[in-house]
Amino acid sequence: MIYITRKESFNAAHKLSRPDWSQDKNNEVYGKCANPNWHGHNYQLYVTVKGEVNPETGFLIDLKWLKEIINVNVVDKIDHRNLNLDVDFMEGILASTENLAIAIWNILFPLIEQEGAILHAIKIFETENNSVEYFG
């Protein structure tokens, strides 16, 4: 079993807020992240796939193809966007980094599986000190 990771970057705005809570309650739970005027991050996305090396190609997966599916299906939809307002796959979902990682997994898992590899992990750095890792 071999593991390969592709890194992509994107910038996005969001806020953590539940519409069924008062602003005071949102501030209590989410702090500055509940700012009604949004805030943003320079995210780092790591997509790790695993599987066996194809003896014919020497690859687990074509990294150019992996880059393309990550960009077309995820990064192009979220880069320089508002996760709460502009991203179809985050509609109706609290725009936490945890939920973003799960949503990205759900998009990429079947695409990677079709190529004969297994999605192992989605890791997102929201800041240099905070990251989320999801294993499905």
N, C-alpha and C positions, 0 to 999 in steps of 0.2 A: 504494500500500500504506500502510495506517495501522495504528498500534499503540495498543492501549488496555490499561491495567493496573488491576487491582482489588487493593486491599490488604485483608487480613484479619489478625486477631491471635488467638493462642491461647496457652495455658499448658499445658505438659506436662512430665512427669517421664520420665526414661529412665536407662539406664546402658549404657555400651559395654563389652561383655564377651562373650567367646566361651566357651561351656560346655566346649569341648574343650581349653581352655587352663587352666593353673593360675591361681590368683589372683595369684601373683607375675608371671607372664607378662602377664596382663591389665593389672596395674598398670604394668608396664614399657612396654607399648605405649600404653595409654589414659590413664595417670596418674589424676588425680582423677575422671575420667569413668567409671572402673571401680568407683567406690565401691559396695560391695555393698548399701548402703542407699539408692541412687538419688540423683539430683539433678535439678533442673528448670530450665526456661528460659521466658522470656516471648518467644515467637517472633513474627516478623512474616512473613507469607506474601504474596508478590506474584505474581499470575497475569497474564501478558501474552498477549493474543491479537492476531492480525493478520488483515488481509484488506482488502477493498474496502468502501467506504461504500455502503449500500443507498440508491439515489437516492430511493426512495419514503419511507423512514423517516428518512433522514439519519444513521442509526446504522450502525456496523459490527456491533454486537451490543447487545442490550438489557442494560444494566448491572444492572438489577434482577434479571433472569434469571441473569446471571453470578454475582451475589452469592448468590442462592438455591442454585445448583448447587454452588458452593464450600462454602457452609455446610452444606447437607444431606449432601453426599457426602464432605466432608473435615473441616471445622472441628467440626461437631457430634460427630464420631466421635473426635476427638483432644483437644479442649479439656478441660483439667482431668483428663486421663487419664494413665496410664502407657503409653508407647509400646511397651514390651516386653511388657506383660501384658494390656492392655485393648483394643488396636486390631487389629481383624481383618485389615486389609490390611498390617499389619507383622508378622504372625505368622510366625515362623521366619526373620525378616530382622534382621540386626544394626541396631539403632535409631540409626544415624548420621544426621546431617542430610542427607548425600548420598543415602542410601537412602530417606529420607523424601521428598525432592524427586522421586526417580524414581517412587516409589509414587504420589504425588499426580499426577504427570504421567500415569501409566497409567490413573488413574481419570478425570481430566478430559478427556484428549485425545479420546476418542470422543464424549463429550457435547457438547463445543464444536464438533467437526466436524459433528455433526448440525444445528447451528444455522447452518452455512454460514461459520464462521470457522475460523481455524487457531490452535491453541495454539502460541505462540512460545517462552515461557519460564516456568519455575517458579523463583522466587527466594525463599529462606528465610533470614532473619536469625535466627541462633541467639542471638547477642549483638549489641550495637551494633558490635562489631569483627569479627565472623565471620559470613560468609554463604556460601551455596551457590547457584549458578545452574545450571539444567539446561535444555538445549534439545532434548531428545529424542534 
